[in-house]
Every structure is written in C-alpha cells, then in structure tokens.
Amino acid sequence: VILTGAGISAESGLATFRSADGLWNNHRVEDVATIEAFAHNPDYVHDFYNQMRPELFAAKPNPAHLAITKLQKNYTSPINIITQNVDTLHEKAGNQNVWHIHGQINQIVCLNCGHIFETWGDISDEDECPQCNIAGMLKPNIVFFGENLLYMDKVDKLLQKCDLFISVGTSGIVYPAAGFVQIAKFSGADTIELNMEQTSNNYFFDRHIVGPAGTTLPQLIDEILISE
Ligand code: OAD
C-alpha cells in the first residue's frame, strides 16, 4: 500500500496544505473545507473549488507518480494507492487501484440522491442534479471536516493485509490517515516514510527517507524491484 499526501504533488507545482501562514490557497480552512461553511455559504465554497479546478486540470504528474506506474507494472503483488489528494495526478500517470479517501476535485455529488458525476467545469448553487433534477444540492465530492472519509472499509482491509506500507509526502497530522501506518505496522507490514522532513509519526516507521519525492520514490522503487 502506498499512502500519498500533498507532498507527492508539490513537484508538479501544487501547493501543500500546511503552509507557514496556516492558510490553504489564501483561505482559512474553516471557510472553505467544513460542512458548516458549505451549508452557510455554498456559493463562496463553490467559487473556491471552481477556481482550483483549472489549475489541477492543467497539472502534470511528476517522476514520483510515474515511478508508481512502473512499480505496478513490474511488481508481482497488487499495489494499492490510498491518496489524501483531490488532484488526479495518480490517474494521469497511469496508476491503478487509486482510492481517493478525501474525494476528488473533478467529481460532484448530489446531496439529494447521491448521484456522483465528473466535471472540470464550474458549479453553482443554482445548478440541478443531472439525475434527480433538484437544484441547490450539488456539492464538490471532496470530504470536508465534519464528514466521513470515503472507501474506509476497503482501506481497512488493505491495511490489514499489506506487507509493505509506504507513506509519501504527508504531514501525518490529519486522522484517520495519520494512523494508517500504525494499523499496517501492527498487521506485520514493513513501513517506510518518504518526506522532505522527519515527521512526528517516527515510532511506527521502520525507515525514513528524507528528500523530494520526485527523486526518493523512483530510487526506492528501483531498489524494491531489484530486490524482489
Ligand atoms: P500537508 O500540507 O499537511 O503535508 C505535506 C507534507 O509533504 C509535509 O510533511 C511536507 O514536508 C511534505 N513535502 C512537501 N514537499 C515534498 C516533496 N517534494 N517530497 C516529499 N514530501 C514533501 O498535506 P497532507 O498531509 O496531504 O484534507 O494533508 C492531509 C490533509 O489535510 C489534506 O488531504 C487535506 C488537509 O486538510 C482535505 O482536504 C480533506
């Protein structure tokens, strides 16, 4: 299992979440990524994601994403990607078995009927759901604080049976993803962390590799493939 966070997309030019000023793309998280904010001011929240969509549409995968494709093509056991990222760089790189536990920027969910559809265009609070035709119920399919993560049953199973857990570019602050290493470790997996810096999840990782993921992940994957 490979768990990815914003750091794997940094070398594709996308901002990570926890910048020094604590803002996310110049916004307070409470204003744009909570279910309360969405209920209170849906147009403001839609605008934020509408502005983000073109940048993520244009972004290109970097050597870290491409190395995962190489691993999936050449490794004998299945590799699953659990990502906290709402960008689609794993898919653009050709990665398979990608689980977007925080949702993805190019999907919209109808809060009335549950229909999920894809778009890279703008969404407003006046838009109707293409399935139930009710207006004002569309929400970016992004998990806000106060909502449940997606695919958790599948993720639990993957963590409990994996024998290698690699974490790439995540600060290890936001639960439950921050606790995935612990589940994998207790299930007997070898655990490796790749990050620009040492994180506070030290105890459960067998190995830390410090440096940019675009360099360190391709090196690690070559090492894994040679030693298989
Ligand atoms: P963060 O911004 O918290 O952390 C990014 C991590 O990537 C940091 O630990 C950096 O040191 C590391 N990093 C930066 N550049 C790197 C590079 N080139 N190579 C390797 N590592 C690098 O992002 P996440 O951990 O992904 O949730 O944040 C988790 C969640 O918090 C996000 O998914 C988001 C936010 O609330 C939602 O949107 C629901």
Residues whose N, C-alpha, C, O or C-beta is under 5 A from the ligand:
A	BS01	OAD	G5 A6 G7 A10 E11 T16 F17 R18 Q84 N85 H102 V143 G169 T170 S171 G172 V174 L194 N195 M196 E197 G211 P212 A213
